[in-house]
Amino acid sequence: MKYFIRNIIILIVTIEVLAYSQNTAESQKDSARVKLYDTLRIISHSAFDIGERLIYDVNYSFITAGEATFTISPGDSIYGRECLMIVFTVKSTPTFSLFYKVDDRYELLLDKKGVFPWRSSQKLHEGKYRHNTSTEFDQLNNIATTEKGTYKVPPYVYDVLSALYYVRTMDLSGFRPGERFYLKNFFKDSTYNIGVKFLGYQRVSVTAGTFDCVVIEPLIQEGGLFKSEGRILIWMTNDERKIPVKVSTKIVIGSIDGELREYTVANGTIRAKIN
């Protein structure tokens, strides 16, 4: 009997030692991963933060066709790196939906310090056009994974929404009209160049107020957003925030303008606002 009890005790101790060893090994692996993730880039900026909310009237000719909203809330951390959850929605009004229904939702898990995506999803409904997709970005190993496969991507690759937020952190004061810069954008199964053309400066009045703006033109090949067919122009506040104040784009059924109606920003005011 004493040998039986002794063997039981030895078995219990062995299991506890193995469990402790396994937990220690996992802890060491997690610690090593955290150290690796700490090597990813950090961009110092004050362009946006948790609590920002931007609401736009979406106008078609003289008709208010819908509403678009950007919101920023806390997101899941990735191995100790703080993230932001950015949600962008566009919905047509009930009346406009009788002619052309739009119900788009983008979700983006953005690295707060590095301003690059970890995860994104798109659910698009624009007229007869439908498109749903999600992408996981392994920014440490430069891999993008979708429902259709795994793809090698360049370092700090963007989706269309994270590219916009990265541009918001940039200093555009040294650019001349006509000058361009390029970002890498992953969509579906391929990486594209997003060209961004700097057009100059303009003062713009919308429902939310009057703002001094920089004007840029994204040269996007893919990505939804009312399934653009022509030029997209964006007026952004000419300050450290670079809040999109107005967006004008040509679509299948004409042209659409988005104009800032309401806003809540984190930490202070918008310096580029005139009144």
N, C-alpha and C positions, 0 to 999 in steps of 0.2 A: 504493500500500500504506500509506504513512504517513497518508493521509487516512482510510483505513478504520480504522486503529488509533486515530486521533484521535477519530473519530466514536464508536467503541466506548467509549472513555474518557469522552467527553461524556455518552453514554447512561447509563453506570454512575453517574457523578456525579449526573446528573439524577434517576435512580431513588432514590439515597441521600438526596438533598435532599428529594424528595417524601415519602419514608418518614419522614424526620426531622420534616418539617412536619406530617405526619399524626399521628405519635406525640406531638408537642408539643401539637397541637390537642386530641387525646384526653386528654392529661394535664391540660391547662387545663380541659377540660370536667369531668373527674373532680374536680379541685380545687374548681371552682365548686359541684359537687354536694355535696362534703363540707362546704363552708361553709354551704350551704343546710340540710343535715341537722343541722348544729351548732345551728341556730336552734330545733330541736324541744325540747320541754320536758324538764326534769330534775327528778326527785322524789328528795329525800334521804330514805333510809329504811334500816333494818337488819332488815327483816322476814324476808328470805330471801336466799339466795345459792347459788352453785355448791356442790354436795355435799349439799344437803338431800335427805333421803329419808324419806318418811312411808308407813307400811304400816298398813292398816286391815283388821280383820275385818268382813266384811259379813254381818249377821245377819238372818235371816227367822224371826220368832217366837223359838223357842229353838234354832234350827238355824243353824250357821255355813254360810252359803250361798255365800260366795266371799271374795275378797281384792281390795282396791283399793290401788294404789300411786301415789304422786307421786314423781318424781325430777327433779332439776335438774342439768344438765351444761352445758358451754360450747357455744354455738351459733355459727353463721356470723355474721360482722359485716356490717352494712349501711352502706356508705360511711363506715366508721370508727366506727360506733356499735356498742359491744359488746352482744351478745345472749345470752340464756339459752335453752337448749333444755329445755322442760318437757314431760314425758311423763306422762300419767295413764292407767292401765289399770284395768279392772274385769273380773274373771273369776270365773265361778261354779265351785263345786266339781264334780267328776265326778258325784257323787250328785245334787246339786241340778240339774245340767244335764239330767238325765233328765226333769225336770218343766218347767224353765224355764231355758234356756241364756242366759248373758250373756257376751259377749266384746267389750268396748268398748276402743278405744284412741284417745286424743286426743294430738295433738302440737302444740306451740305454740312458735313462735320469738318470744320476748318481748324488747323493748328493755329492757336492764338499767337504764339511767338514767331512761328516760321511763316505764317500766312500761305499755307499750302493745304490741299485737301487730303483727308484720310478716307472719307466715304462720301458718295453723292448718289442721289436718286432723282429721276425725272418721271413724272406722270403727266403726259401731255394729251390734251383733247382740244384740237383746234379745227373746227369744221368737221370734215370727214377724216382728218388726220389723227391718228392715234400712235402713241409711242410711250412705252414704259421700259425703264432700264435702271439698273443700279450698278455702281462700280466701287470696288474696294481698292484703295491706293496704298501699296506698300512702298512708302517713300524711302525706306532704308535700303531696300533691295531693288528699287526701281521697277516694280511690277504692278500692273493694273489687272484686276480680275473682275470679269462680268459673268452673266449667266451663260455666255457662249464660249468663254475660254479665258486663258491667262496670256498677257501680252507684256513684252518688254517695253519700257517707256523711259524717256530721258529723266534726269534728276529734277525734282520739284515740278513735275508736270501738273497742269491744271485741268479742271473742267471749265465750262464756260462761265459759271457763277464765281468760282474761286479766282478766275482770271480778273474779273471785275473788281473784286475786293483787293487783289494784289495791286492793281493799277491805282486804287485809292491811296495806297501807301507811298506811291512814287512822287518824287519831286519833278514836276514838269516845267519848272520855271526856266530851265535852260533850253527848252525845245523851241524850234522855229516853225512857223506854219509850213506844212507839207512834209515835215520830218516824220519818220516812222520808227517804231520799235516792234519787236516780235516776241511772242510768248508761245510756249508749246501747250497745245490743247489736246487732251485725249477724249475721243467720242466714239462710241460703239465698239470698234475693234482696231482703230487706227489713231495715230498721233498726227495732228495738223499744226501748221503754223497759224497763229492768230496775229495778223498784222494790226497795229493800232496807229492811225494817222493823226497827228496833232494839227488841228485846223486854226487855232488861235484863241482869242478872248472875246467875250460878249457879255453884256448885262442882260439878264432875263427876268421877266416878271411872270410869276405864276400865283396860284391861290395862296400858297404858303408865304409869299413875299417876293421881294426883288433881290437878286443875287448877282454878284460878279462871278463869272464862270470861265472855265477853260472848256474848249469844245474839242471832242475827239471823235474819230470814226473807226470803230472796230471793223475789221475786214474778216468776218466770220464765215467759214465754209459750211459748218454744220451746227446744229444745236437747238432747233425749235424756236421759242420766243415768237409766237404768232407766225411761225414758218416764214421768216423774212425772205423777200424776193429781191430786195434792192439795198440801198444805202441805209445804214443805221448811224444816226448822229446822237451823241450824248453830251449834254451840258452838265458839267460838274463844278461844284463850288471851288473858286480859286483860293483855296486855303489848305490847311493840313488835313481836313476831313474829306475833301473831294466827294461830297454827297451828290449823287445824281439828282439834278433838279428837273431835267426835262430829257425825254427820249423821243426821237422821231424815227419811224421806220416805215418802209413800204412793205405791204403784204399782198396776198393774192387778190383781196377785194378792195384795195385802195391804199390808204396810208393811215397809220395809227400814231397818235402822240400820247405820251404819258407825262403828266405834269404833277409835280409835288403839291399835295393838298395839306397834309399834316405831317408833323415830325416830332419825334422825341429823340434827343441825342444824349449820350453819356458824357459826363464831365464837362460842363460848360456850355458855351454858346457857339453859333456859327459865325466866324469872323467875316465871312464873305457876304453876309446878309446886309443889305443896305437899309431896308425897312420892311 
